[in-house]
Amino acid sequence: MTDEEKVANCVDAKQIREELLEALHMTAGEFATALGINYQRIYDLGSGRTKKFNPGMVRLITKTFPQVNPHFLYTGNGPVLTSNGGGQQNGLGVAELSEIMSMSKRLLQLMERLDAKDSDLRERENNLIARESAVSEREQAINERELALSKRELSLSHS
């Protein structure tokens, strides 16, 4: 293989990954989540640690995103998305899928905030219960003291 052929066959996985993510309107983390794989595998494609897309990865990507052009993943040539997939997966377009992912992420953030507020409210409730118990104990002690004083007063008045 000549140097020209090597250069012509050089695949830049980082550039392919970036173009793919841009076309799908996703971050690397969202993409890894959508594929159901560890983020590190997607990161390695962008860091240069993994030099090219292997057939297993290409199959997984095209199964999850049928609109992705497998030839582009292997070579970096041609369109990122094919027209035969219609830009759709399960009747949804890339924009819709991206919006769903974004809304899901937002929903998770809201749920985390709700959990934090719920935890805070439970802590406050426990503090109020503890205070109420302390006030009840003080009230009982005052009542016992008043009773003792009344008995003493009564005994002093009889003497």
C-alpha positions in Angstrom: 0.0 0.0 0.0 1.4 3.3 -1.0 1.5 6.4 1.3 -1.2 8.0 -0.9 -3.5 4.9 -0.4 -2.8 5.0 3.4 -3.8 8.7 3.6 -6.9 8.0 1.4 -7.9 5.1 3.6 -7.2 7.0 6.9 -10.4 7.1 8.9 -10.8 9.9 11.6 -13.1 8.3 14.1 -13.2 11.6 16.1 -14.4 13.6 13.1 -16.9 10.9 12.2 -18.2 10.8 15.8 -18.5 14.6 15.9 -20.4 14.8 12.6 -22.7 11.9 13.7 -23.5 13.6 17.0 -24.2 16.9 15.3 -26.5 15.2 12.7 -28.4 13.4 15.5 -28.5 16.6 17.7 -27.1 14.7 20.7 -24.2 14.9 23.1 -21.8 11.9 23.5 -23.5 11.0 26.8 -27.0 11.1 25.3 -25.8 9.0 22.4 -24.2 6.4 24.7 -27.4 6.3 26.7 -29.6 5.9 23.6 -27.4 3.0 22.5 -27.4 1.4 26.0 -23.6 1.3 26.2 -20.9 2.7 28.5 -20.0 6.4 27.7 -16.3 5.4 27.6 -16.8 3.6 24.3 -18.1 6.8 22.7 -15.4 8.9 24.4 -12.7 6.6 23.1 -13.9 7.3 19.5 -13.4 11.0 20.1 -10.1 10.8 22.0 -8.3 8.8 19.4 -8.0 5.7 21.6 -10.3 3.9 19.2 -9.3 4.6 15.6 -12.4 3.4 13.7 -15.9 2.2 14.1 -16.0 -1.6 14.4 -18.8 -3.7 12.7 -20.5 -4.4 16.0 -20.7 -0.7 16.9 -21.9 0.1 13.4 -24.7 -2.5 13.7 -25.7 -1.2 17.1 -25.8 2.4 15.8 -27.8 1.6 12.6 -30.2 -0.7 14.5 -30.9 2.1 17.0 -30.7 4.9 14.4 -31.7 3.4 11.0 -31.3 6.7 9.3 -27.5 6.6 9.9 -25.4 5.8 6.9 -23.2 2.8 7.8 -20.8 3.6 4.9 -20.2 7.0 6.5 -19.4 5.4 9.9 -16.8 3.1 8.2 -15.2 5.6 5.9 -16.3 9.2 6.8 -17.4 9.6 3.2 -20.9 10.3 2.0 -23.9 11.7 3.9 -24.2 11.1 7.7 -27.9 10.3 7.4 -29.5 8.4 4.5 -32.7 9.2 2.9 -33.9 5.5 2.9 -34.3 5.7 6.7 -36.4 8.8 6.1 -34.6 10.4 9.0 -37.0 8.5 11.1 -36.9 5.8 13.8 -40.1 4.2 14.9 -42.1 7.0 13.2 -40.1 9.7 14.9 -37.6 12.0 13.2 -34.2 12.9 14.6 -35.5 16.3 15.8 -38.3 14.6 17.7 -36.0 12.1 19.3 -33.6 14.8 20.3 -36.5 16.7 21.8 -37.7 13.7 23.7 -34.2 13.0 25.0 -33.9 16.7 26.1 -37.4 16.5 27.8 -36.4 13.3 29.5 -33.3 14.8 30.9 -35.3 17.8 32.1 -37.8 15.5 33.7 -35.1 13.7 35.6 -33.7 17.0 36.8 -37.1 18.0 38.0 -37.6 14.7 39.8 -34.2 15.1 41.5 -35.2 18.5 42.7 -38.6 17.2 43.9 -36.9 14.4 45.8 -34.5 16.9 47.5 -37.5 19.1 48.5 -39.4 16.1 49.8 -36.3 15.1 51.9 -36.1 18.7 53.2 -39.8 18.7 54.2 -39.4 15.3 56.0 -36.5 16.7 57.9 -38.5 19.7 58.9 -41.4 17.6 59.9 -39.1 15.5 62.1 -37.7 18.6 63.7 -41.3 19.9 64.5 -42.2 16.5 66.0 -39.1 16.7 68.2 -40.0 20.2 69.3 -43.6 19.3 70.0 -42.4 16.4 72.2 -40.1 18.8 74.1 -42.9 21.3 74.6 -45.2 18.5 75.8 -42.6 17.4 78.3 -42.2 20.9 79.6 -45.9 21.4 79.9 -46.2 18.1 81.8 -43.4 19.3 84.2 -45.2 22.6 84.7 -48.4 20.9 85.4 -46.7 18.6 88.0 -45.1 21.6 89.6 -48.4 23.5 89.8 -50.0 20.4 91.4 -47.2 20.1 93.9 -47.4 23.9 94.7 -51.2 23.6 95.1 -50.8 20.7 97.5 -48.2 22.6 99.5 -50.4 25.7 99.5 -53.3 23.6 100.7 -51.2 22.0 103.5 -49.9 25.4 104.6 -53.4 26.8 104.8 -54.6 23.9 107.0 -51.7 24.4 109.4 
